[in-house]
Amino acid sequence: MREDRHRTVRIRDDRNRTVEIREDRWALKAEVAWGDRAPAQTIGLLRAENETLRRALAGHALIDQARGMVMVLTPCSRGEARSLLVDVARQSGLKLREVAAAFVATSDGTQLPRRLHPALCRALQRLHAAQRRAPDRRAPGRRASGDPHGRAGRT
């Protein structure tokens, strides 16, 4: 004959949720009460938040890739490349993620949308004008001699 001895422990966490643990001799069960919301509702909210975070992370990776392309094609710093992309997005009325996607798509042979051409031209003009105003700034990794290793003029 089986003895039904069990112990119940209730704990409140920092979010004011009650966790009830019932310990049997044969098994350990945990039931969680989520305050005002039903568990299915909470799970739905967590899934939605997860999807939002996934999209944001994918957007950041795309923006970083476009930023790298701008840095290679236009000798500029990381911050200047991001500013250029933001400038193009603002002028064209698109989101930064959409502009970045259009830039990255050009690496596969896709044409840059016509809508972005004037905005890109203006942003590049502003970038080059700013670089001319600060003549002591050089492309990243270059020394005054133009040699990336600083060996020019040495014998």
Backbone torsions as a table, in degrees:
resi	resn	phi	psi	omega
1	MET	NA	132.1	-175.7
2	ARG	-85.2	134.6	176.2
3	GLU	-89.2	131.5	179.8
4	ASP	-101.0	73.9	175.4
5	ARG	-96.5	128.4	176.3
6	HIS	-148.6	157.1	-177.9
7	ARG	-125.9	136.5	179.4
8	THR	-115.8	130.2	178.9
9	VAL	-123.6	130.9	176.5
10	ARG	-113.4	132.6	-178.0
11	ILE	-130.2	139.7	174.5
12	ARG	-106.9	129.7	179.5
13	ASP	-95.0	-175.5	-175.6
14	ASP	-67.8	-16.0	177.1
15	ARG	-97.4	12.5	178.1
16	ASN	65.3	31.2	174.7
17	ARG	-95.4	145.9	178.6
18	THR	-100.3	126.9	176.5
19	VAL	-111.7	124.1	-179.6
20	GLU	-112.7	122.3	179.2
21	ILE	-113.9	123.9	178.7
22	ARG	-112.7	117.0	-177.1
23	GLU	-103.3	116.4	174.5
24	ASP	-97.1	170.4	175.5
25	ARG	-68.5	-33.0	-173.9
26	TRP	-99.7	-20.6	-175.0
27	ALA	-152.9	162.6	177.3
28	LEU	-120.8	122.6	-179.9
29	LYS	-119.3	145.3	174.7
30	ALA	-130.3	132.0	175.9
31	GLU	-121.7	135.6	-177.0
32	VAL	-116.8	129.8	173.9
33	ALA	-102.6	125.5	-172.5
34	TRP	-96.2	34.7	177.9
35	GLY	73.0	-126.3	-176.1
36	ASP	-78.0	-26.0	-174.7
37	ARG	-93.8	149.9	173.3
38	ALA	-77.4	150.7	-179.8
39	PRO	-56.1	-37.3	179.7
40	ALA	-63.7	-38.6	178.8
41	GLN	-66.5	-42.2	178.7
42	THR	-64.4	-42.3	178.8
43	ILE	-61.9	-41.7	177.6
44	GLY	-60.3	-43.6	179.0
45	LEU	-65.5	-40.7	178.7
46	LEU	-65.4	-38.9	177.3
47	ARG	-64.4	-41.5	178.7
48	ALA	-63.6	-42.3	178.2
49	GLU	-64.6	-40.5	177.2
50	ASN	-58.7	-45.3	-179.5
51	GLU	-64.3	-39.8	177.5
52	THR	-62.5	-43.8	179.4
53	LEU	-66.4	-37.6	177.0
54	ARG	-61.7	-44.7	179.6
55	ARG	-64.5	-40.7	179.8
56	ALA	-63.7	-42.6	179.6
57	LEU	-64.8	-42.2	177.6
58	ALA	-64.0	-38.4	177.8
59	GLY	-63.7	-40.2	178.8
60	HIS	-64.9	-40.9	179.2
61	ALA	-64.0	-40.9	179.3
62	LEU	-65.4	-42.6	179.2
63	ILE	-64.7	-41.4	177.6
64	ASP	-62.8	-38.8	178.7
65	GLN	-65.8	-44.3	178.3
66	ALA	-64.5	-38.6	178.3
67	ARG	-61.2	-42.4	177.5
68	GLY	-62.7	-39.3	178.3
69	MET	-63.4	-42.9	179.5
70	VAL	-63.7	-41.0	-179.3
71	MET	-63.6	-35.4	179.3
72	VAL	-73.7	-43.2	-175.3
73	LEU	-78.4	-31.1	179.2
74	THR	-126.0	107.9	-177.7
75	PRO	-56.0	103.8	-179.9
76	CYS	-153.8	169.2	179.3
77	SER	-79.6	172.7	178.8
78	ARG	-62.4	-43.4	179.5
79	GLY	-65.6	-40.6	178.6
80	GLU	-65.3	-38.1	179.3
81	ALA	-64.1	-42.9	178.4
82	ARG	-65.6	-41.8	178.4
83	SER	-60.6	-39.1	178.3
84	LEU	-62.7	-45.4	179.1
85	LEU	-63.6	-41.2	178.7
86	VAL	-64.5	-41.6	179.1
87	ASP	-61.0	-45.5	179.1
88	VAL	-62.6	-42.8	-180.0
89	ALA	-63.0	-44.0	-179.0
90	ARG	-64.0	-44.6	-177.5
91	GLN	-69.9	-32.3	-177.1
92	SER	-90.4	-8.7	179.1
93	GLY	76.5	22.8	178.8
94	LEU	-110.4	166.6	174.5
95	LYS	-78.7	153.6	179.7
96	LEU	-57.0	-40.3	179.7
97	ARG	-62.0	-38.1	179.5
98	GLU	-68.9	-40.1	177.4
99	VAL	-65.0	-43.4	178.7
100	ALA	-61.4	-41.9	178.8
101	ALA	-62.0	-40.0	178.9
102	ALA	-65.4	-41.1	178.7
103	PHE	-63.7	-46.9	-177.7
104	VAL	-65.6	-35.1	180.0
105	ALA	-64.0	-25.5	179.0
106	THR	-65.9	-21.3	178.6
107	SER	-70.0	-18.6	177.0
108	ASP	-96.4	7.5	179.0
109	GLY	97.0	-1.5	178.3
110	THR	-73.6	139.2	178.4
111	GLN	-72.5	144.5	173.8
112	LEU	-68.4	131.6	-178.8
113	PRO	-55.2	139.6	-179.1
114	ARG	-54.6	-33.4	-178.2
115	ARG	-59.7	-28.9	-177.3
116	LEU	-86.9	-19.0	-175.1
117	HIS	-55.2	-55.9	-178.3
118	PRO	-62.9	-38.1	-179.8
119	ALA	-65.6	-40.0	179.0
120	LEU	-66.7	-42.7	178.8
121	CYS	-59.6	-46.3	179.9
122	ARG	-64.8	-41.4	-179.8
123	ALA	-65.0	-40.3	177.9
124	LEU	-65.7	-40.2	177.2
125	GLN	-60.8	-43.9	178.2
126	ARG	-63.4	-41.6	179.8
127	LEU	-62.7	-47.1	-178.9
128	HIS	-66.3	-36.8	177.1
129	ALA	-64.1	-42.3	178.8
130	ALA	-65.0	-38.3	179.0
131	GLN	-68.7	-35.2	178.4
132	ARG	-69.1	-33.5	179.3
133	ARG	-68.5	-24.1	179.9
134	ALA	-114.8	76.4	-172.8
135	PRO	-67.0	-20.4	-178.5
136	ASP	-78.2	-5.5	178.9
137	ARG	-85.5	135.5	-178.9
138	ARG	-120.3	166.8	174.8
139	ALA	-60.4	145.7	-179.1
140	PRO	-55.4	133.5	175.7
141	GLY	87.7	-2.4	-179.3
142	ARG	-99.7	141.7	176.2
143	ARG	-98.8	175.0	-176.5
144	ALA	-57.8	-34.3	-177.4
145	SER	-74.6	-14.2	-176.3
146	GLY	92.9	-12.2	178.6
147	ASP	-90.4	126.2	-176.6
148	PRO	-65.3	-17.8	-179.7
149	HIS	-103.5	-2.6	176.9
150	GLY	73.6	25.4	-176.8
151	ARG	-97.9	-5.2	-177.4
152	ALA	-62.9	137.2	177.4
153	GLY	85.7	-6.7	179.1
154	ARG	-84.4	146.6	176.3
155	THR	-118.7	NA	NA
